Amino acid sequence: MIQVQALHKHFGSIHAVNDISLDIQQGQIFGLLGPNGAGKSTSISIMTGLIDCDSGSVSLAGLNPQSKEARYKIGLIPQSIALYEELTAIDNLSFFASLYDIPSKDLSDRMDWALEFVSLQERANDRVSGFSGGMKRRLNLAASLLHDPDYIFMDEPTAGVDPQSRNKLFDNVLELKELGKTIIYTTHYMEEAQKLCDQVGIIDHGQLLALGTVDELLKSHGGDTQISISSDQGIKQFKSGDVSQDLIQALKSTDRVYDISMNRPDLETVFLNLTGRQLRD
Ligand SMILES: Nc1ncnc2c1ncn2[C@@H]1O[C@H](COP(=O)(O)OP(=O)(O)OP(=O)(O)O)[C@@H](O)[C@H]1O
Protein backbone atom coordinates (compact mmCIF):
# COMPACT_ATOMS: atom_id res chain seq x y z
CA MET A 1 0.00 0.00 0.00
CA ILE A 2 1.12 3.56 -0.69
CA GLN A 3 0.16 6.21 1.84
CA VAL A 4 0.59 9.84 0.97
CA GLN A 5 -0.13 12.39 3.66
CA ALA A 6 -0.50 16.16 3.42
CA LEU A 7 2.14 16.53 0.73
CA HIS A 8 3.36 20.02 -0.20
CA LYS A 9 5.96 21.13 -2.71
CA HIS A 10 6.84 24.64 -3.90
CA PHE A 11 9.04 25.71 -6.78
CA GLY A 12 9.64 29.34 -5.88
CA SER A 13 6.21 30.93 -5.82
CA ILE A 14 4.53 27.95 -7.56
CA HIS A 15 2.66 25.66 -5.19
CA ALA A 16 3.10 22.57 -7.38
CA VAL A 17 1.68 20.10 -4.84
CA ASN A 18 -0.79 21.51 -2.37
CA ASP A 19 -1.86 19.26 0.49
CA ILE A 20 -2.25 15.96 -1.35
CA SER A 21 -3.25 12.91 0.67
CA LEU A 22 -3.92 9.50 -0.89
CA ASP A 23 -4.13 5.83 -0.02
CA ILE A 24 -3.34 3.54 -2.93
CA GLN A 25 -4.26 -0.09 -2.35
CA GLN A 26 -2.09 -3.00 -3.38
CA GLY A 27 -2.87 -4.40 -6.82
CA GLN A 28 -4.78 -1.34 -8.02
CA ILE A 29 -4.39 0.78 -11.10
CA PHE A 30 -4.52 4.26 -9.64
CA GLY A 31 -4.92 7.16 -12.07
CA LEU A 32 -3.88 10.74 -11.44
CA LEU A 33 -5.89 12.74 -13.96
CA GLY A 34 -5.28 16.42 -14.56
CA PRO A 35 -4.27 18.97 -17.19
CA ASN A 36 -0.70 20.03 -17.98
CA GLY A 37 0.98 21.67 -15.02
CA ALA A 38 -1.51 20.19 -12.51
CA GLY A 39 1.24 18.68 -10.35
CA LYS A 40 1.14 15.03 -11.52
CA SER A 41 4.84 14.63 -12.32
CA THR A 42 5.91 16.46 -9.18
CA SER A 43 3.70 14.17 -7.08
CA ILE A 44 5.17 11.11 -8.78
CA SER A 45 8.71 12.39 -8.34
CA ILE A 46 8.10 12.73 -4.59
CA MET A 47 6.36 9.34 -4.36
CA THR A 48 9.29 7.63 -6.09
CA GLY A 49 11.86 9.38 -3.92
CA LEU A 50 13.39 11.40 -6.77
CA ILE A 51 12.78 14.75 -5.12
CA ASP A 52 12.08 15.91 -1.58
CA CYS A 53 8.76 17.37 -0.52
CA ASP A 54 8.58 20.54 1.58
CA SER A 55 6.30 18.84 4.09
CA GLY A 56 4.11 15.76 4.38
CA SER A 57 5.05 12.12 4.04
CA VAL A 58 5.02 9.14 1.69
CA SER A 59 5.11 5.55 2.82
CA LEU A 60 5.54 2.80 0.28
CA ALA A 61 4.78 -0.57 1.86
CA GLY A 62 5.92 1.05 5.11
CA LEU A 63 9.18 2.26 3.56
CA ASN A 64 10.53 5.71 2.91
CA PRO A 65 10.60 5.95 -0.92
CA GLN A 66 14.13 7.35 -0.73
CA SER A 67 15.44 4.22 0.99
CA LYS A 68 17.45 1.66 -0.98
CA GLU A 69 14.93 -1.03 -0.08
CA ALA A 70 12.09 1.02 -1.59
CA ARG A 71 14.11 1.77 -4.73
CA TYR A 72 14.10 -1.96 -5.56
CA LYS A 73 10.33 -2.03 -5.27
CA ILE A 74 9.79 0.92 -7.62
CA GLY A 75 9.65 0.88 -11.42
CA LEU A 76 9.40 4.29 -13.08
CA ILE A 77 8.51 5.10 -16.66
CA PRO A 78 9.30 8.80 -16.82
CA GLN A 79 7.47 11.32 -18.95
CA SER A 80 10.52 11.93 -21.15
CA ILE A 81 12.02 8.87 -22.80
CA ALA A 82 15.15 7.81 -20.91
CA LEU A 83 17.17 5.58 -23.26
CA TYR A 84 20.53 5.61 -25.01
CA GLU A 85 19.70 6.21 -28.67
CA GLU A 86 22.96 4.81 -30.02
CA LEU A 87 22.69 1.55 -28.09
CA THR A 88 20.61 -1.44 -29.13
CA ALA A 89 17.46 -2.36 -27.20
CA ILE A 90 19.21 -5.22 -25.42
CA ASP A 91 22.23 -3.05 -24.51
CA ASN A 92 19.89 -0.45 -23.06
CA LEU A 93 18.26 -3.14 -20.94
CA SER A 94 21.66 -4.41 -19.89
CA PHE A 95 22.59 -0.92 -18.71
CA PHE A 96 19.37 -0.50 -16.70
CA ALA A 97 19.75 -3.97 -15.21
CA SER A 98 23.22 -3.01 -13.96
CA LEU A 99 21.63 -0.32 -11.76
CA TYR A 100 19.69 -2.95 -9.83
CA ASP A 101 22.20 -5.72 -8.99
CA ILE A 102 20.12 -8.34 -10.79
CA PRO A 103 21.89 -11.71 -10.25
CA SER A 104 23.78 -12.60 -13.44
CA LYS A 105 22.16 -16.05 -13.60
CA ASP A 106 18.72 -14.36 -13.93
CA LEU A 107 19.76 -11.47 -16.16
CA SER A 108 19.28 -12.99 -19.57
CA ASP A 109 15.88 -14.48 -18.63
CA ARG A 110 14.69 -11.17 -17.20
CA MET A 111 15.72 -9.25 -20.32
CA ASP A 112 14.08 -11.81 -22.62
CA TRP A 113 10.90 -11.70 -20.55
CA ALA A 114 10.81 -7.89 -20.56
CA LEU A 115 11.38 -7.63 -24.32
CA GLU A 116 8.72 -10.21 -25.00
CA PHE A 117 6.33 -8.52 -22.59
CA VAL A 118 6.45 -5.33 -24.67
CA SER A 119 6.61 -7.26 -27.98
CA LEU A 120 10.05 -6.01 -28.96
CA GLN A 121 11.95 -9.31 -28.93
CA GLU A 122 12.52 -9.13 -32.67
CA ARG A 123 14.11 -5.68 -32.32
CA ALA A 124 16.47 -6.70 -29.51
CA ASN A 125 19.62 -6.02 -31.54
CA ASP A 126 18.45 -2.85 -33.30
CA ARG A 127 19.57 0.60 -32.26
CA VAL A 128 16.99 2.63 -30.39
CA SER A 129 17.59 5.63 -32.69
CA GLY A 130 15.57 3.80 -35.37
CA PHE A 131 12.60 3.13 -33.07
CA SER A 132 9.26 4.98 -33.21
CA GLY A 133 8.11 7.00 -30.20
CA GLY A 134 5.80 4.15 -29.21
CA MET A 135 8.56 1.53 -29.41
CA LYS A 136 10.84 3.69 -27.28
CA ARG A 137 8.11 4.07 -24.69
CA ARG A 138 7.57 0.30 -24.64
CA LEU A 139 11.31 -0.29 -24.24
CA ASN A 140 11.32 2.19 -21.35
CA LEU A 141 8.55 0.12 -19.78
CA ALA A 142 10.61 -3.06 -20.29
CA ALA A 143 13.63 -1.36 -18.66
CA SER A 144 11.57 -0.37 -15.63
CA LEU A 145 10.42 -3.97 -15.08
CA LEU A 146 13.76 -5.80 -15.10
CA HIS A 147 14.11 -5.86 -11.31
CA ASP A 148 10.51 -7.05 -10.93
CA PRO A 149 9.19 -4.04 -8.98
CA ASP A 150 5.91 -4.14 -7.03
CA TYR A 151 5.01 -0.49 -7.66
CA ILE A 152 5.06 0.78 -11.21
CA PHE A 153 4.79 4.52 -11.82
CA MET A 154 3.89 5.55 -15.37
CA ASP A 155 4.01 9.27 -16.06
CA GLU A 156 1.92 10.16 -19.15
CA PRO A 157 3.06 6.94 -20.87
CA THR A 158 1.08 7.53 -24.05
CA ALA A 159 2.59 10.95 -24.87
CA GLY A 160 3.91 10.82 -28.45
CA VAL A 161 2.78 7.23 -28.94
CA ASP A 162 1.08 5.85 -32.07
CA PRO A 163 -2.32 4.12 -31.65
CA GLN A 164 -0.89 0.61 -32.05
CA SER A 165 1.71 1.09 -29.33
CA ARG A 166 -0.88 2.84 -27.17
CA ASN A 167 -3.12 -0.22 -27.29
CA LYS A 168 -0.14 -2.44 -26.53
CA LEU A 169 0.69 -0.24 -23.52
CA PHE A 170 -2.90 -0.49 -22.28
CA ASP A 171 -2.70 -4.30 -22.55
CA ASN A 172 0.60 -4.22 -20.66
CA VAL A 173 -0.89 -2.12 -17.87
CA LEU A 174 -3.76 -4.60 -17.45
CA GLU A 175 -1.35 -7.56 -17.59
CA LEU A 176 0.80 -5.97 -14.87
CA LYS A 177 -2.27 -5.63 -12.71
CA GLU A 178 -3.00 -9.32 -13.24
CA LEU A 179 0.53 -10.06 -12.07
CA GLY A 180 -0.41 -8.34 -8.81
CA LYS A 181 1.49 -5.11 -9.42
CA THR A 182 0.30 -1.74 -8.15
CA ILE A 183 0.25 0.85 -10.92
CA ILE A 184 0.21 4.60 -10.60
CA TYR A 185 -0.68 6.10 -13.94
CA THR A 186 -0.78 9.81 -14.74
CA THR A 187 -2.62 11.18 -17.72
CA HIS A 188 -4.51 14.15 -19.06
CA TYR A 189 -6.62 11.85 -21.24
CA MET A 190 -9.87 11.11 -19.46
CA GLU A 191 -10.50 8.13 -21.80
CA GLU A 192 -7.38 6.41 -20.45
CA ALA A 193 -8.33 6.98 -16.82
CA GLN A 194 -11.86 5.80 -17.55
CA LYS A 195 -10.70 2.67 -19.36
CA LEU A 196 -7.87 1.52 -17.09
CA CYS A 197 -8.12 2.83 -13.57
CA ASP A 198 -9.70 1.27 -10.48
CA GLN A 199 -9.41 4.58 -8.63
CA VAL A 200 -8.95 8.04 -10.07
CA GLY A 201 -7.67 11.15 -8.34
CA ILE A 202 -8.52 14.38 -10.13
CA ILE A 203 -5.79 16.96 -9.68
CA ASP A 204 -5.58 20.62 -10.65
CA HIS A 205 -3.29 23.45 -9.50
CA GLY A 206 -1.54 21.01 -7.17
CA GLN A 207 -4.73 20.07 -5.34
CA LEU A 208 -6.61 16.80 -5.27
CA LEU A 209 -10.17 17.83 -6.12
CA ALA A 210 -11.88 14.44 -6.06
CA LEU A 211 -11.04 10.81 -5.53
CA GLY A 212 -12.95 7.61 -6.21
CA THR A 213 -13.83 4.96 -8.75
CA VAL A 214 -14.98 6.28 -12.12
CA ASP A 215 -18.58 5.39 -11.21
CA GLU A 216 -18.31 7.20 -7.89
CA LEU A 217 -16.89 10.31 -9.55
CA LEU A 218 -19.59 10.28 -12.22
CA LYS A 219 -22.26 9.90 -9.56
CA SER A 220 -20.96 12.61 -7.26
CA HIS A 221 -19.75 15.19 -9.81
CA GLY A 222 -21.03 14.13 -13.24
CA GLY A 223 -24.55 15.52 -13.17
CA ASP A 224 -27.42 14.21 -15.27
CA THR A 225 -27.45 12.58 -18.67
CA GLN A 226 -28.80 15.12 -21.17
CA ILE A 227 -31.19 14.06 -23.91
CA SER A 228 -31.58 16.38 -26.90
CA ILE A 229 -34.37 16.15 -29.44
CA SER A 230 -33.98 18.04 -32.64
CA SER A 231 -37.30 18.38 -34.47
CA ASP A 232 -39.38 20.75 -36.56
CA GLN A 233 -40.14 22.43 -33.19
CA GLY A 234 -36.44 23.22 -32.66
CA ILE A 235 -34.02 21.63 -30.19
CA LYS A 236 -35.33 20.58 -26.79
CA GLN A 237 -33.20 19.27 -23.97
CA PHE A 238 -34.16 16.98 -21.11
CA LYS A 239 -32.35 15.64 -18.10
CA SER A 240 -32.44 11.86 -17.81
CA GLY A 241 -34.52 12.13 -14.60
CA ASP A 242 -37.43 13.98 -16.21
CA VAL A 243 -37.66 12.08 -19.47
CA SER A 244 -41.00 10.35 -19.26
CA GLN A 245 -44.03 12.62 -19.67
CA ASP A 246 -42.27 15.74 -20.98
CA LEU A 247 -40.33 13.74 -23.51
CA ILE A 248 -43.39 11.84 -24.72
CA GLN A 249 -45.27 15.14 -24.98
CA ALA A 250 -42.47 16.70 -26.97
CA LEU A 251 -42.43 13.74 -29.36
CA LYS A 252 -46.23 13.77 -29.75
CA SER A 253 -46.33 17.46 -30.63
CA THR A 254 -43.75 16.99 -33.34
CA ASP A 255 -44.33 16.06 -36.96
CA ARG A 256 -40.74 15.45 -37.78
CA VAL A 257 -37.87 14.37 -35.49
CA TYR A 258 -34.46 14.96 -37.04
CA ASP A 259 -32.24 13.61 -34.30
CA ILE A 260 -32.27 12.29 -30.75
CA SER A 261 -28.99 12.30 -28.90
CA MET A 262 -27.89 11.41 -25.41
CA ASN A 263 -25.02 13.10 -23.66
CA ARG A 264 -23.80 10.97 -20.79
CA PRO A 265 -21.43 12.57 -18.27
CA ASP A 266 -17.83 11.39 -18.42
CA LEU A 267 -14.67 12.35 -16.55
CA GLU A 268 -14.38 15.42 -18.78
CA THR A 269 -17.78 16.53 -17.43
CA VAL A 270 -16.62 15.76 -13.90
CA PHE A 271 -13.53 17.94 -14.39
CA LEU A 272 -15.64 20.71 -15.92
CA ASN A 273 -18.09 20.61 -13.02
CA LEU A 274 -15.25 20.70 -10.49
CA THR A 275 -13.17 23.46 -12.07
CA GLY A 276 -15.35 25.29 -14.60
CA ARG A 277 -12.72 24.44 -17.24
CA GLN A 278 -12.11 21.75 -19.82
CA LEU A 279 -9.48 19.15 -18.98
CA ARG A 280 -7.60 20.02 -22.14
CA ASP A 281 -7.77 23.83 -22.06
N1 LIG B 1 11.76 21.82 -11.54
C1 LIG B 1 10.81 22.76 -11.57
N2 LIG B 1 11.13 24.07 -11.41
C2 LIG B 1 10.17 25.02 -11.42
N3 LIG B 1 8.84 24.76 -11.61
C3 LIG B 1 8.50 23.48 -11.80
C4 LIG B 1 9.45 22.42 -11.78
N4 LIG B 1 8.78 21.24 -11.99
C5 LIG B 1 7.48 21.56 -12.12
N5 LIG B 1 7.30 22.90 -12.00
C6 LIG B 1 6.01 23.60 -12.05
O1 LIG B 1 5.16 22.97 -11.11
C7 LIG B 1 3.83 22.86 -11.63
C8 LIG B 1 3.43 21.40 -11.69
O2 LIG B 1 4.20 20.76 -12.70
P1 LIG B 1 4.13 19.20 -13.01
O3 LIG B 1 5.19 18.89 -14.02
O4 LIG B 1 4.15 18.46 -11.74
O5 LIG B 1 2.69 19.08 -13.66
P2 LIG B 1 2.05 17.90 -14.50
O6 LIG B 1 0.67 17.75 -14.03
O7 LIG B 1 2.93 16.72 -14.46
O8 LIG B 1 2.00 18.50 -15.96
P3 LIG B 1 2.86 18.10 -17.27
O9 LIG B 1 2.17 16.94 -17.85
O10 LIG B 1 2.78 19.33 -18.10
O11 LIG B 1 4.25 17.79 -16.77
C9 LIG B 1 3.86 23.54 -12.98
O12 LIG B 1 3.45 24.88 -12.80
C10 LIG B 1 5.32 23.47 -13.38
O13 LIG B 1 5.65 24.53 -14.24
The ligand as a Gaussian input file, in Angstrom:
#p B3LYP/6-31G(d) Opt

LIG

0 1
 N       11.762000      21.821000     -11.537000
 C       10.812000      22.758000     -11.573000
 N       11.132000      24.066000     -11.414000
 C       10.171000      25.019000     -11.423000
 N        8.844000      24.757000     -11.612000
 C        8.497000      23.478000     -11.802000
 C        9.446000      22.418000     -11.777000
 N        8.777000      21.239000     -11.989000
 C        7.478000      21.558000     -12.115000
 N        7.300000      22.898000     -12.001000
 C        6.010000      23.605000     -12.046000
 O        5.157000      22.968000     -11.111000
 C        3.829000      22.860000     -11.629000
 C        3.432000      21.399000     -11.691000
 O        4.203000      20.761000     -12.696000
 P        4.126000      19.197000     -13.005000
 O        5.190000      18.888000     -14.021000
 O        4.149000      18.456000     -11.740000
 O        2.692000      19.082000     -13.664000
 P        2.051000      17.904000     -14.505000
 O        0.669000      17.752000     -14.034000
 O        2.935000      16.718000     -14.464000
 O        2.004000      18.496000     -15.960000
 P        2.861000      18.098000     -17.269000
 O        2.171000      16.940000     -17.847000
 O        2.778000      19.332000     -18.096000
 O        4.246000      17.790000     -16.767000
 C        3.859000      23.540000     -12.979000
 O        3.451000      24.878000     -12.805000
 C        5.324000      23.474000     -13.379000
 O        5.650000      24.534000     -14.243000

